[in-house]
Amino acid sequence: MQTNTTARISSRWNPWPVSIISFFIVAIVSCVTFVAFCSRHPVDLISANYYEEEIRYQGQIERLQHAQQASQLGSVSYNPITKIITVSLPSDQSEHARSGQVQLYRPSAASRDRQLKLELDPKGLQRIDAASLLPGLWKVRISWAIEDREYFMDEKIVIPSKAS
């Protein structure tokens, strides 16, 4: 009788070794698949020379503070009907701005960024055609200088999709 009980116990199949091995195989395959997936998708950093710009960030904060301390603030607006972005600087600054730049920055795709020269009309306005810009979030970054003082303004606009 004892041999029959021993035979029954030893003939029972134990799932634990197979389960543990299967778990590790699934985990390793999942990790390899995830690494392959991540390596095929491009990662756009904020800019190509991100670390150099991080060092100069304190100067950027000062330019932003200069623009905020001005008697009047500049503005950026988007008209979805005419598809025009309007950049406006305060009248006292637009007359004296000797140089400047407008950057249309696309956070989700660095390849779509555009750089324009700041060219204000006598009213202190610059109109930018936005018909060719993709729908979504854009940042309009304006930098200008008056004498030895630099200014910076960063505004967000959302260009609606054509279906809207």
Secondary structure, DSSP 8 states (H G I E B T S, - for coil): -HHHHHHHHHHS---HHHHHHHHHHHHHHHHHHHHHHHHTS----S-TTHHHHHHTHHHHHHHHHHHHHSSS--EEEEETTTTEEEEE--HHHHTT--EEEEEEE-TT-GGG-EEEE----TTSEEEEE-TTS-SEEEEEEEEEEETTEEEEEEEEEEE--TT-
